[in-house]
Amino acid sequence: MSRFASFEQNILKYIDLSEEELIGLSSFYSLKKVRKNENILSAGEVCTHEGYVLEGCFKIYYEDENLKEYILYFAVEDWWVLDIESFVSGKPASMNIQALEDAVILVINRAQKEQLYKEIPKAEKLFRIMNQKALAAVHRRMINMLQKNADQRYLDFNEKYPTLAQRIPQHQIAAYLGVSHEFLSKIRKKIS
């Protein structure tokens, strides 16, 4: 293992790499520190980097014309963070990505990623698997929002993010669940 042990351990869950390949893959990434409340992407900008969260928590959200937030997901340790549509197409992002805590991420830009694929072809398999997992998670999230009531969605949230309720404000969880802060308080009391 080289500079980023948790990152490398995560990668090895999905593909087999030699020590040399693993060090080579890691060398394409740069360390970036992000302060709490800092946006690493704002709607309208082009997503130029893909990130892997080493420490901290991010919210990936959409804001409507009335500035109401709709949180798509939270990215915590060992999660990837980006607006994939903008990253791949080079078009302006529709989402915002904001740190909810001081954070440390590993970043790679599109040109570096293409070079990574050339130098370490197994990396394409890794990102194919990651994209498939992300697409499946989006589908699950959409189905849950359509099929489950707020109580069930809150229980699912706690299962998916077991420690996050202690790390972020309750209004962020409410925005993720699609309910008001007051309604979330009622849910929490009922479930307790």
C-alpha positions as CSV (number, residue, x, y, z in Angstrom):
1,M,0.0,0.0,0.0
2,S,1.2,3.5,-0.7
3,R,0.0,7.0,0.3
4,F,-3.8,6.4,0.6
5,A,-4.4,3.1,2.3
6,S,-8.2,3.3,2.7
7,F,-8.6,4.3,-1.0
8,E,-6.4,1.4,-2.1
9,Q,-8.2,-1.1,0.1
10,N,-11.5,0.1,-1.4
11,I,-10.2,-0.4,-4.9
12,L,-9.0,-3.9,-4.1
13,K,-12.5,-4.9,-3.2
14,Y,-13.5,-4.6,-6.8
15,I,-10.4,-5.4,-8.9
16,D,-7.1,-7.3,-8.5
17,L,-4.1,-5.1,-8.9
18,S,-0.4,-5.7,-8.4
19,E,1.4,-3.5,-5.8
20,E,3.0,-1.7,-8.7
21,E,-0.4,-1.1,-10.4
22,L,-2.0,0.0,-7.2
23,I,0.8,2.6,-6.6
24,G,0.5,3.7,-10.2
25,L,-3.3,4.1,-9.9
26,S,-2.9,6.1,-6.7
27,S,-0.3,8.4,-8.3
28,F,-3.0,9.8,-10.6
29,Y,-4.9,11.3,-7.6
30,S,-4.2,14.5,-5.7
31,L,-5.1,15.3,-2.1
32,K,-7.5,18.2,-1.6
33,K,-8.6,19.7,1.7
34,V,-12.1,21.2,1.8
35,R,-13.5,23.4,4.5
36,K,-17.0,23.0,6.0
37,N,-19.7,24.7,3.9
38,E,-17.3,25.0,0.9
39,N,-18.8,24.1,-2.5
40,I,-16.5,21.9,-4.6
41,L,-19.1,22.3,-7.4
42,S,-21.9,24.8,-8.0
43,A,-24.7,24.4,-10.5
44,G,-23.8,26.0,-13.8
45,E,-20.1,25.1,-13.4
46,V,-18.5,22.2,-15.3
47,C,-17.5,19.3,-13.1
48,T,-13.8,19.0,-13.9
49,H,-12.8,16.5,-11.1
50,E,-14.1,13.3,-9.7
51,G,-13.4,12.8,-6.0
52,Y,-13.1,10.1,-3.4
53,V,-13.9,11.0,0.2
54,L,-11.1,10.1,2.7
55,E,-12.6,12.2,5.5
56,G,-15.7,14.2,6.0
57,C,-19.2,14.4,4.5
58,F,-20.6,16.1,1.4
59,K,-24.2,16.7,0.3
60,I,-25.0,16.4,-3.4
61,Y,-28.1,18.5,-4.0
62,Y,-30.3,20.3,-6.5
63,E,-31.7,23.7,-5.8
64,D,-35.0,24.8,-7.4
65,E,-35.9,28.4,-8.5
66,N,-37.1,29.2,-5.0
67,L,-33.8,28.0,-3.5
68,K,-35.3,24.9,-2.0
69,E,-32.8,22.1,-1.6
70,Y,-33.4,18.6,-2.7
71,I,-30.5,16.3,-1.5
72,L,-29.8,13.4,-3.8
73,Y,-27.3,11.8,-1.6
74,F,-24.6,12.2,1.0
75,A,-21.0,11.2,0.3
76,V,-19.1,10.1,3.4
77,E,-15.8,8.3,3.8
78,D,-15.1,5.7,1.0
79,W,-17.7,7.2,-1.3
80,W,-17.2,8.9,-4.7
81,V,-18.4,12.4,-5.3
82,L,-19.1,14.2,-8.6
83,D,-21.8,15.2,-11.0
84,I,-21.1,12.4,-13.5
85,E,-23.2,13.9,-16.3
86,S,-21.2,17.1,-16.2
87,F,-17.9,15.3,-15.7
88,V,-18.4,13.1,-18.7
89,S,-20.1,15.6,-21.1
90,G,-18.3,18.7,-20.2
91,K,-21.6,20.5,-19.9
92,P,-22.6,22.7,-16.9
93,A,-23.6,20.8,-13.8
94,S,-27.2,20.8,-12.5
95,M,-26.1,19.8,-9.0
96,N,-24.2,21.4,-6.2
97,I,-21.7,19.6,-4.0
98,Q,-21.0,21.1,-0.6
99,A,-18.9,19.9,2.4
100,L,-21.0,19.5,5.5
101,E,-17.8,19.0,7.6
102,D,-14.1,19.8,7.0
103,A,-13.1,17.1,4.6
104,V,-10.2,15.5,2.7
105,I,-10.7,14.1,-0.8
106,L,-8.7,12.6,-3.5
107,V,-9.3,14.1,-6.9
108,I,-8.6,13.2,-10.5
109,N,-9.5,15.3,-13.6
110,R,-10.9,13.9,-16.9
111,A,-7.6,14.0,-18.8
112,Q,-5.8,12.2,-15.9
113,K,-8.5,9.6,-15.8
114,E,-8.2,8.9,-19.5
115,Q,-4.4,8.6,-19.1
116,L,-5.0,6.2,-16.1
117,Y,-7.1,4.0,-18.4
118,K,-4.2,3.8,-20.9
119,E,-1.5,3.1,-18.3
120,I,-3.6,0.7,-16.1
121,P,-6.3,-0.9,-18.3
122,K,-7.8,-2.7,-15.2
123,A,-9.0,0.7,-14.0
124,E,-11.7,0.8,-16.6
125,K,-13.2,-2.3,-15.0
126,L,-13.1,-0.6,-11.6
127,F,-15.0,2.4,-12.9
128,R,-17.5,0.3,-14.8
129,I,-18.3,-1.5,-11.6
130,M,-18.5,1.8,-9.7
131,N,-20.8,3.3,-12.3
132,Q,-23.0,0.2,-12.2
133,K,-23.2,0.4,-8.4
134,A,-24.0,4.1,-8.6
135,L,-26.8,3.6,-11.1
136,A,-28.3,0.8,-9.0
137,A,-28.2,3.1,-6.0
138,V,-30.0,5.9,-7.9
139,H,-32.7,3.4,-9.0
140,R,-33.2,2.2,-5.4
141,R,-33.4,5.8,-4.2
142,M,-36.0,6.7,-6.8
143,I,-38.1,3.6,-6.1
144,N,-37.9,4.2,-2.3
145,M,-39.1,7.8,-2.8
146,L,-42.0,6.6,-4.9
147,Q,-43.0,3.5,-2.8
148,K,-42.1,4.2,0.8
149,N,-43.6,6.5,3.3
150,A,-41.5,9.0,5.2
151,D,-41.1,6.7,8.2
152,Q,-39.7,3.9,6.1
153,R,-37.4,6.3,4.2
154,Y,-36.1,7.5,7.6
155,L,-35.4,4.0,8.7
156,D,-33.6,3.3,5.4
157,F,-31.6,6.5,5.8
158,N,-30.4,5.2,9.3
159,E,-29.5,1.9,7.8
160,K,-27.6,3.4,4.8
161,Y,-25.8,6.1,6.9
162,P,-25.6,4.7,10.4
163,T,-23.6,7.5,12.0
164,L,-24.6,10.4,9.9
165,A,-27.5,11.6,12.0
166,Q,-25.0,12.5,14.7
167,R,-22.8,14.4,12.3
168,I,-25.1,16.6,10.3
169,P,-28.0,19.0,11.1
170,Q,-31.5,17.5,11.1
171,H,-32.7,19.9,8.4
172,Q,-30.2,18.2,6.0
173,I,-31.7,14.8,6.7
174,A,-35.2,16.3,6.2
175,A,-34.1,17.6,2.8
176,Y,-32.8,14.2,1.9
177,L,-36.1,12.5,2.9
178,G,-38.2,15.1,1.2
179,V,-40.0,16.2,4.3
180,S,-40.0,19.3,6.5
181,H,-37.8,19.6,9.5
182,E,-40.9,19.6,11.7
183,F,-42.3,16.4,10.1
184,L,-38.9,14.7,10.6
185,S,-39.1,15.6,14.3
186,K,-42.5,13.8,14.5
187,I,-41.1,10.8,12.7
188,R,-38.2,10.5,15.0
189,K,-40.4,10.8,18.1
190,K,-42.8,8.1,16.7
191,I,-39.9,5.7,15.9
192,S,-38.1,6.2,19.2
